[in-house]
Amino acid sequence: MGLVLILIVLIAFIVVATTKLKLHPFLALLGAALLAGFAYQMPANDIVKSITGGFGNILGYIGIVITLGTIIGIILERSGAAITMAETVIKLLGERFPTLTVSIIGYLVSIPVFCDSGYVILNSLKNALAARMKVSVVAMSVALATGLYATHTFVPPTPGPIAAAGNLGLESQLGLVILVGLSVAMVTALAGLFWASRFAHKDIPLVESAVPTLETEDYEQMRASYGTLPSPAKAFAPIMVPILLICLGTIVNLPARPIGEGLLHAVLAFLGQPVIALAVGLALACTLLKPGNKREQFEDRVTQGILAAAPILLITGAGGAFGSVLSATPLGDYLGNTLSTLGIGLFMPFLVAAALKSAQGSSTVSLVTTSALVAPMLTQLGLDSDMGRVLTVMAIGSGAMTVSHANDSFFWVVTQFSRMSVATGYKTQTVATLIQGLVGITTVWLLSLVLL
């Protein structure tokens, strides 16, 4: 029981340090790793070795993937590719189902672009569509936000799911994480869409905000600010090609070796490695740079991407350090044996992730911390197969979206740009993320009955 009490204190320390003391999650996780080492009476030298080893091991592979993915996202964001992707979806679906349209747009755009940035970019398009189709701005806002949120928590190369996959030993199985993640994200996006549709024709008063409601004219002005927009093929290629390559790499490396062991297998296996696949994606993203000073643009985008990736890399590395210390203690065996008798399986990582998300606000921190925490327990929980680990990532992702409220920056982006009051935000956006999380873990549990 003492082992569990120490763990509870460590989790409380992370929550208090990041919320009340405003300590950066990197330092909070590093501090928790040190405290864990001493609390579990590890030799002092072993504590340092576990921390440095855990930090380096997770970043040695996943760090490059996170950085390349972030740079690609920045290039897509700055080039207007997100606008092209959105307009392509509108052309395909028409304007008959406005909330479905913006939900799909969010689902696609948030794979390469952070959900906060994606919402800001697409806000004017969403408001223009709401005005044109006479649909409530609140309904459109929640549909867009939940579409963005779904892939943000489940689908690599978004940093949170990548870091969780790395902590759980899935570096070579990212294709499987992507395939399952896209499916679970689709179900949770639909859940958010159904909730948003309740407000489609309700007259919900909006509040004054520093961010004005943008109408069709403002959208056209914003669109023009990007200059000539890239073609759909150029806009989708930098993210869809790497995802396709990673998935193909996973398929050709299946034990059955579906295409044999020849040259084609060697080529696809090489290109399907996430680092190589995202390097290909970065090369394709370079075609989105505007004519003229491409070298300067590229240097600027790379710098912005590295700056955006740096805090995520530090948090991921510190999470790896925390997990490394925990795995060196008897905690994993004790908790695994105890929890396995309770039969809660995948619900345990979900509940931990949901508690961390609700307490400190960051989905990424919740994904990293929970995955580091549960990694030593997978064998005892019966989740140490590749599919078991993938479903654990999905369970953690479901928890990491439960719930978005006032301590989450995304909540404020959605409410402020949509001119919702805080009360309206809680009734619409916060409840939507609660529904998404519960639907997500239910979906994961049902998948586990079939796949495990």
N, C-alpha and C positions, 0 to 999 in steps of 0.2 A: 504493500500500500504506500510505503514511503516513496517508492519509485514514481508512482502516479502523482503524488502530491508535489514532488519536485517538478514534474512535467507541467502541472497546472500552474505552478508559480512561474515557470519559464514563459508559458504562453501569456500569462497575465503581465509579465514584465515587457514582452514585445508589444502588447496592446497599449499599456500605459505609456511606455517610452515613445511610441509613435503618435499617440493621440494627445495625451496630457502634456508630456515633456517636449513634444514636437521634434523628437530626435529622428534623424534620417533612418529609414528602414535598414540601410546598410550597416550603420553602427548598432542599431537595435539587435539585428540578427547576429552580428559579430559578438556583441556583449552577451547575448543569450548563449552562444556557443561556448564562450569562456566560462560563464556561470555554470553551464551544464557540466563541463569537464570537472570543475572543482566540486560541484554538488554531488556528482556521481563518483567522486573520489578516484578519478583517473590520475596517474602519475603526471606531474607538471610538464615534462618533456613530451609525453604522448599527447597532451592537450594541444600543444603548439603544432605538432606533426599532423594531427587530425585536422586542425583548422586550415593549415596551409595546403595540405594534401587535398582536402575536400574542395577548397576554393579553386585550386589549380585544375583538378580533374574535371570539374563541371564546365569550366570556361575553356579548357583546352580544345574542345570540339564545338560545343554549343555556342560559345562566345562569338566565333566567326560567323555562324549562321545568323545569330541575332543581329550582328552589325550589318551584314550584307542585306538582310531583310529590311532593316530600318532605313538604310540608304535608298533602296528601291522604293520604299514607301514615300520618302521625301521627294524623290524625283517625280513619282506619279502625282503627288499632291501639288507640286509647284508647276507642273507642265499643263495642268488642266485635264489630265487623263481621267480623273475621277468624274469630271463633268461629262466627258465622252462616254464613259461607262454608264452613267445615269441616263443620258439621252438615248443610248442604244437600247437599254431596257424599256424605256418609254415607247420607243418606236416598235419594239417587238410586242409589247402588251397593250399598246394603245392607252387611252385615258378612261376606260370603263371601270377599272378597279384601282382607284388612286392609292388606297392604303396598302394594297398588295404590291403595287408598283414600287412605292418608296421602301417597303420592307425588303423586297428583293434587291433594290439598289443598295441599301444599307448592308445586307448580307454579303454582297460581292465586294463592295468598297472596303469594308473593314478587314478583309483578309490581309491586304498589304498596308493599309493606312490605319493609324490609331483611331479608336472610335470617337474620341474627343475631336480630333482634327477632321475626321470624316463628317461629323455632324456640322461643324462650322462651315466646311466647304459646301455641303449640300443643303444648308439651311435655306438659302434664298430660292433654290430650285423647289424645295418642299413647300415653301410659302406661296410661290408662284402657282404651283399645281393646285394647292388648296383654294386659292382665290379663283382660279380658272374653272375648277370643277365643283365649286361651292360645297366644299367639305370642311369640317371643323379643323382649324389649325392644330388643336390639341390632339385629335385623332391621328393626323398626319405626323405630328411630332413624335408621338409614342410609337407609331408603326416604324418610323425611320430609326428611332433610338434603339428599339428592341431588335431590329434587323442588324444594326451595327454591333450591338452588344453580344449577339449570338455567336458570330464567328470570332469576335474578339477574345472570348474565353475558351473556345474549343479548337480552333483551327490554326496550326502552324502555317506560315512563318510568323504569326503574332508572337511576341516574346514570351508572354505568360505560359501558354501551352508548350512552347519549345522548352522553356526552363523546367517545367514540370516533367516533361518527357525525359529530359536529361537526368534529372534527379532520380527517376525511376528506371534508369538503364535502358531507355528506348532510343538512344542516339541513332542506331542503325535501322530502326523501325518507324521513322517519321512518316513514311508513306502510309502505313497502317493507321497511325494517329490521325493523319489528314483525312483518310477515307471515312473512318468512324466519326471523326469530329465534324465533317461536313454533314453527315446524316443526323447526328444529335443536334447540331446547330440549326438544321432545317426545321426540326420538330419544335425547338424552343422559339425560333423566329415565328413560326405559325401560331404558337401559343400567345406570344406578344401581339401578333397581328389581330387575333380574335378579340383580345382584350381592348386593343386600340379601336377596333371597329364599333365598340359599344358607344363611343363618343363621336362617331362620324357626323351625326346630324343634331348633336346637342349644342345649344348656345351657351358655351362656357365663357364667362367674362375674362378678358385678359387684363393684365396690369401694365402700367407704364414701366418702361425699362430703358436702360442705356442702349439697348440693341433694338432698333426699330423693326417692325414687321415689314418684310421686303415683298413687294409685289412684282408683277411680271416685268415692269420696266427696270426695276432694280436687278432682277435676274439677268436680263439682257446686258445691262451695263457690267455686271460682274463677269459674265461670260466673255464679253469683249475684252476685259482686262487681261485675259490669258493670251490674246492674239489668236493666231490660227490654232484651232484645237487639233490634237492628233487623231488619226483614224481609229476606228474601233479595234482593228487588228493590232495596231501599235500600242493602244491603251491597255488591252487585255493581256498581250503577250508577256510582259515582264513578270507577271504573277502566275498566269495560267500555265505557261511553259514549264517553269520550275516545279509547280505542283504536279504536272503530268509526268515529268522526268522522275521525281521522287517516288511517285506511285508506281511507275514502270520498274524502277530500280527495286522496289519492294517485291513486286510480282515476279520478276525474273530470278530473284534470289530465294524464292520459296523452296522448301525441301524437295518438292516434286520437279523442280527445274523445268518449267513449262516450255522453254525454248532451247533447252539443252545447255551445253557448256562451250559453244563455239565463239566465234568473233562477235556476233551480235550480242550474245550474253555479256561478254567482257565490256563492250562499248556501253550498253544500257546500264550495267552494274556500276560502271565508272561515272556516267552522266547522272545516275540516280542518287549518288551520294549528295546529301543536302548542301554541302559546301560548294560542290561543283555545279549543282542545279541552280543555286542562287547566284553563282558567278555568271552563269549563262543568262539568268534573269537580269542581272546588272548590266551586262553587255546589251541586252535588248532594250533596257531602260534608257541607255545612252542615245538611242534613236529618237527619244522624246525631247532631247535638248534643242533649244531654238537655234536657228542658223546664226552665224556670226561668231560670237565669243564662246564657243562650246567648251573650250578647255577651262575657261574661268568659271562657267556655269557648273561644269562637272566638279571642279575643285570645291566650289561653294556648297554644292549639294552633299558631297562626301563629308565636308566639315560639319554641316548641319546634322547629317545622319549620325556621325560619330558622337556629336554632343548629345543628341537625343538618346543614343544607345548606351552612353556611359553609365547613367544611374541604374539602368536595367541590368547591365552587366555586373555592376557592383552588388546589387541586391541578389542577383542570381548566384554570384560567387559566394556571398555571405550565407545564402540559403544552403548551398552545397557544403560549406564549412559546418554549419549547424547540424545538417543531416549526418555528416561524417562523424562528428562527436557523438551524436545520439546512437549511431550504429555501432560504436565501440563500447557501448554500455549494455548492461543486461536488460535495459528497458524494452527493447524490441521483442525479445523472447517472452518477457512477462506479459506485456500488453497483448501480444499476438495470441498467446495461449488463453489469456483471460477473455479477450474479445471474441475469439473463435467459438468459445462455449456459449456466448450470447447470440451468435448467429446474425450479427448485424452487417458483417462484411463491408460492402461498398458504402453503406450508409455512414460508417465511421468517418472516412475521409471527407464525405459530403458535409457532415455536421461540423467537423473541425474547420473546414474551409468557410462554411457559412458563418460560423461564429467570428472568425478572423475578419472576413469581409465586412460584416455588419458593424464590427467594433472599430476597425481602423480605415475602412473605405476603399483601399486599393485592391483591385482584383488580382493584379500582378503579384503583389506581396502575399496575398492569400494563396495563390497558386504555388509560388515558390516555397513558402514556409510549410504549407501542408504536405506538399510532395516530399520535402526533406524529412518531415516528421514521420510520415507513414512508410517510407522506403524500407526501414529495417524490419517492418512488421509483415511484409507481403507474403512471405513463406507461411507464417502461422495463420494468416487470414485466407490462405488458399488462392492468392492472387499473383503468384510468382511466375505464371506463364506470360508469354508476350501479350496475349489477348487480355489476361487479367490485369496486366500493367496498363494497357491502353484504356481499359474500362475504368481503372483507378484514376487516370488522367481526366477522363470524362466526368467521373463523380466529383473530383476536386473542382473541375470547371463549373459544374452545376452549383456547387457551394459558393464558388467565387463570384457568382452573379446574384447571390441571395444575401442582402438586398442592396440596391443603390439608393442611398438617402443623403441627408445633409452633409455627411463627412466624405462624400465621394465627389470628386471634381466633375465627373460626367453628369451627375444630377444637376449641378449648377449650370453646366453648359446647356443642357436640354431645357431647363426651366427659364433661364435668362434669355436665350436666343428665341424661345417660343413665347416669351412674355407670360408664362404661367406664374401664378402665385405659388408660394411654398406649399400651401394646403392643397392646391390643385395638383402640384407635382407629386405629393405623397399619394393622393388618391389615384393618380394615373400612372406615372412613371415608376414609383416605388412598388406599387402593387403589381405592376406588369413584370418587374424583375423578380418579385416573389413567385409569381405564377411560372415564369420561365425556369427558375431554379428548381421548383417542385416538379414541373413537367420533365425537366432535364434528368433529374435523378431517377424518376419513375421510368423514363425511357432507358436509361443505363441499366437499371435493375432488370427490366424486361429483356434487354439484350444479353445480360449475364445468364439468364435462364436458358437461352438458346446457345450461346457461344462458349460458355464455361463448362 
